[in-house]
Amino acid sequence: MLTCKNLGKSFGLDNSTDSVNVLYDINLVINSNQTIALKGPSGSGKSTLLNLIAGLEKPSSGEICLSGININKLNINELANFRNENIGIIFQFFNLINDLTVLENISLPLLLRGVSKKKSDQRAMVLIENIGLVDRVNYKTNLLSGGESQRVAIARALITEPKIILADEPTGNLDTSNTVNVMKLLLDNCKINNTSLLMVTHDESLLSRFDKVLSLESGKII
């Protein structure tokens, strides 16, 4: 379903012709409905890899194909539409729109698809109930705690029933109880909707819940 072939990423240094290599010759295949945990030390390139697969950054070498589409060949508008239709992203730092309410943040991806407000809100409310934030439904997200914000970000990624969810430490701001509940919600929804999951995590206790665990060290999958 997703294939990364000979993927590499380097960044240029300020005021220099030199560059720093972050990822080296990454080859990765993720099948439909497969859940994969990605672990590794800080600075090993995990977040960069997620950003490349999401089309938020361009690789320096190699290619990324999702459902047979080489995303590197899409223009900005095509990529935005493709991402909305196929990819759910859970950012490490939420990336919520603080001028919008919890309900509005979660329903927004469906509205961008052209789904009616009524249907978008109905689907959003189901997820809001599942993440235990009914009492926060009309709160602006700048009024939420870190854990609440993370749950909103997870629901926003789930609402479109994407082909793949890319999650960067989605339980990092949650206590033990909420971690268990959110992981169940995330993994159950992936199974129900035939969604693949690639999740960065440092939580060793979660690894047994995934179909496969990969390690990224010094820019290489080992």
C-alpha positions as CSV (number, residue, x, y, z in Angstrom):
1,M,0.0,0.0,0.0
2,L,2.9,2.3,0.9
3,T,6.4,1.9,-0.6
4,C,9.5,4.0,0.2
5,K,12.3,3.2,-2.2
6,N,15.9,4.3,-1.6
7,L,14.6,7.3,0.3
8,G,17.1,9.9,1.5
9,K,17.0,13.4,3.0
10,S,19.7,16.0,3.6
11,F,19.5,19.6,4.8
12,G,21.8,22.4,3.8
13,L,23.7,24.3,6.4
14,D,23.2,28.0,6.8
15,N,25.8,30.1,4.9
16,S,27.5,27.0,3.7
17,T,27.6,24.6,0.7
18,D,27.8,21.7,3.1
19,S,24.7,19.6,4.0
20,V,23.7,17.2,6.8
21,N,22.3,13.8,5.9
22,V,19.3,12.9,8.1
23,L,18.0,9.8,6.3
24,Y,19.9,7.2,4.2
25,D,18.6,4.8,1.7
26,I,15.3,4.0,3.5
27,N,13.4,1.1,2.0
28,L,10.0,0.5,3.6
29,V,6.8,-1.3,2.7
30,I,3.6,-1.0,4.7
31,N,0.7,-3.2,3.8
32,S,-3.0,-2.3,4.1
33,N,-4.3,-2.6,7.6
34,Q,-0.8,-3.1,9.0
35,T,0.3,-1.3,12.2
36,I,3.9,-0.4,12.6
37,A,5.7,1.2,15.5
38,L,8.9,3.2,14.7
39,K,11.3,3.6,17.6
40,G,14.7,5.1,17.9
41,P,16.7,7.8,19.8
42,S,15.9,11.5,19.5
43,G,17.5,13.0,16.4
44,S,17.5,9.7,14.4
45,G,15.2,11.0,11.7
46,K,11.8,9.6,12.8
47,S,9.8,12.8,12.5
48,T,11.6,13.6,9.2
49,L,10.5,10.3,7.8
50,L,6.9,10.9,8.7
51,N,7.0,14.4,7.1
52,L,8.4,12.9,3.9
53,I,5.7,10.3,3.7
54,A,3.0,12.9,4.4
55,G,4.4,15.1,1.6
56,L,5.2,17.9,4.0
57,E,8.8,17.8,3.0
58,K,10.5,16.6,-0.3
59,P,13.1,13.8,-0.2
60,S,16.6,14.5,-1.5
61,S,16.6,11.1,-3.2
62,G,14.3,8.1,-3.8
63,E,10.5,7.9,-4.1
64,I,7.4,7.4,-2.1
65,C,4.4,5.7,-3.6
66,L,1.0,5.4,-1.8
67,S,-1.7,3.3,-3.5
68,G,0.3,3.4,-6.7
69,I,0.7,7.2,-6.8
70,N,4.2,8.7,-6.6
71,I,3.5,11.6,-4.3
72,N,6.8,13.3,-5.2
73,K,5.4,14.0,-8.7
74,L,2.3,15.8,-7.4
75,N,2.1,19.6,-7.4
76,I,1.1,21.5,-4.3
77,N,-2.6,21.5,-4.9
78,E,-2.7,17.9,-6.0
79,L,-0.7,16.9,-3.0
80,A,-3.0,18.8,-0.6
81,N,-6.0,17.0,-2.1
82,F,-4.3,13.6,-2.1
83,R,-3.3,14.1,1.6
84,N,-6.8,15.0,2.6
85,E,-8.2,11.9,0.8
86,N,-5.6,9.4,1.9
87,I,-3.5,10.4,4.9
88,G,-4.3,11.2,8.5
89,I,-1.6,13.0,10.5
90,I,-1.2,13.2,14.2
91,F,1.5,15.8,14.9
92,Q,3.7,15.8,17.9
93,F,2.7,19.3,18.8
94,F,-1.0,19.0,17.8
95,N,-1.2,21.7,15.1
96,L,-4.8,22.5,16.0
97,I,-6.5,25.8,14.9
98,N,-7.0,27.6,18.2
99,D,-9.6,30.0,16.7
100,L,-11.9,26.9,16.2
101,T,-13.7,24.8,18.7
102,V,-13.0,21.1,19.4
103,L,-16.0,20.2,17.1
104,E,-14.8,22.5,14.4
105,N,-11.2,21.2,14.5
106,I,-12.2,17.6,14.2
107,S,-14.9,18.1,11.5
108,L,-12.7,20.4,9.3
109,P,-11.1,17.6,7.2
110,L,-14.5,16.4,6.1
111,L,-15.7,19.9,5.3
112,L,-12.6,20.4,3.1
113,R,-13.7,17.3,1.2
114,G,-17.1,18.9,0.5
115,V,-19.1,16.8,3.1
116,S,-22.0,18.7,4.5
117,K,-21.7,20.4,7.9
118,K,-24.4,18.3,9.3
119,K,-22.8,15.0,8.4
120,S,-19.3,16.3,9.3
121,D,-20.5,17.3,12.8
122,Q,-22.4,14.0,13.3
123,R,-19.2,12.0,12.6
124,A,-17.1,14.4,14.7
125,M,-19.5,14.0,17.7
126,V,-19.1,10.2,17.6
127,L,-15.3,10.6,17.9
128,I,-15.7,13.3,20.6
129,E,-17.7,10.8,22.6
130,N,-15.1,8.1,22.1
131,I,-12.3,10.4,23.3
132,G,-14.2,11.6,26.3
133,L,-14.4,15.3,25.5
134,V,-18.2,15.9,25.1
135,D,-18.0,18.5,27.9
136,R,-15.3,20.3,25.8
137,V,-17.1,20.2,22.4
138,N,-17.6,24.0,22.1
139,Y,-14.3,25.0,23.8
140,K,-11.7,26.7,21.7
141,T,-8.6,24.4,21.6
142,N,-6.3,27.0,23.3
143,L,-8.3,26.3,26.5
144,L,-7.5,22.6,26.5
145,S,-4.8,20.8,28.4
146,G,-2.0,19.1,26.5
147,G,-3.6,15.7,26.9
148,E,-7.0,17.0,25.7
149,S,-5.4,18.7,22.7
150,Q,-3.7,15.4,21.7
151,R,-7.0,13.5,21.8
152,V,-8.5,16.1,19.5
153,A,-5.6,15.8,17.1
154,I,-6.1,12.0,17.1
155,A,-9.8,12.3,16.4
156,R,-9.1,14.8,13.6
157,A,-6.8,12.2,11.9
158,L,-9.4,9.4,12.3
159,I,-12.4,11.2,10.9
160,T,-11.6,10.8,7.2
161,E,-11.0,7.1,7.6
162,P,-7.7,7.5,5.7
163,K,-5.6,4.8,4.0
164,I,-2.8,5.5,6.4
165,I,-2.3,7.4,9.7
166,L,1.1,8.9,10.5
167,A,1.4,9.5,14.2
168,D,4.3,11.3,15.9
169,E,4.4,10.4,19.6
170,P,0.5,10.6,19.9
171,T,0.5,9.4,23.5
172,G,3.4,11.6,24.7
173,N,1.2,14.1,26.5
174,L,-1.2,11.5,28.0
175,D,-1.4,9.8,31.4
176,T,-1.4,6.0,31.6
177,S,-5.2,5.8,31.6
178,N,-5.7,8.0,28.6
179,T,-2.8,6.3,26.8
180,V,-4.6,3.0,27.1
181,N,-7.9,4.4,25.9
182,V,-6.4,6.4,23.0
183,M,-4.3,3.5,21.8
184,K,-7.4,1.3,21.8
185,L,-9.4,3.9,19.9
186,L,-6.6,4.4,17.4
187,L,-5.8,0.7,16.8
188,D,-9.5,-0.4,16.7
189,N,-10.4,2.3,14.2
190,C,-7.4,1.2,12.0
191,K,-8.6,-2.4,12.0
192,I,-12.3,-1.4,11.3
193,N,-11.5,1.0,8.5
194,N,-8.6,-1.1,7.0
195,T,-6.3,1.8,7.8
196,S,-2.5,1.3,8.1
197,L,-0.6,3.0,10.9
198,L,3.0,4.2,11.2
199,M,3.5,5.5,14.7
200,V,6.6,7.0,16.3
201,T,6.8,6.1,20.0
202,H,9.3,5.9,22.8
203,D,6.9,4.0,25.0
204,E,8.2,0.4,25.1
205,S,5.0,-0.8,26.8
206,L,3.1,-0.1,23.6
207,L,5.2,-2.1,21.2
208,S,3.6,-5.4,21.7
209,R,0.3,-4.0,20.3
210,F,1.7,-3.4,16.8
211,D,2.0,-5.9,14.0
212,K,5.7,-4.9,13.5
213,V,8.3,-2.8,15.2
214,L,11.1,-1.0,13.3
215,S,14.1,0.8,14.6
216,L,15.6,4.0,13.1
217,E,19.1,4.8,14.2
218,S,21.4,7.4,12.6
219,G,19.1,7.8,9.7
220,K,18.8,4.1,8.8
221,I,16.2,1.5,9.5
222,I,17.9,-1.4,11.2
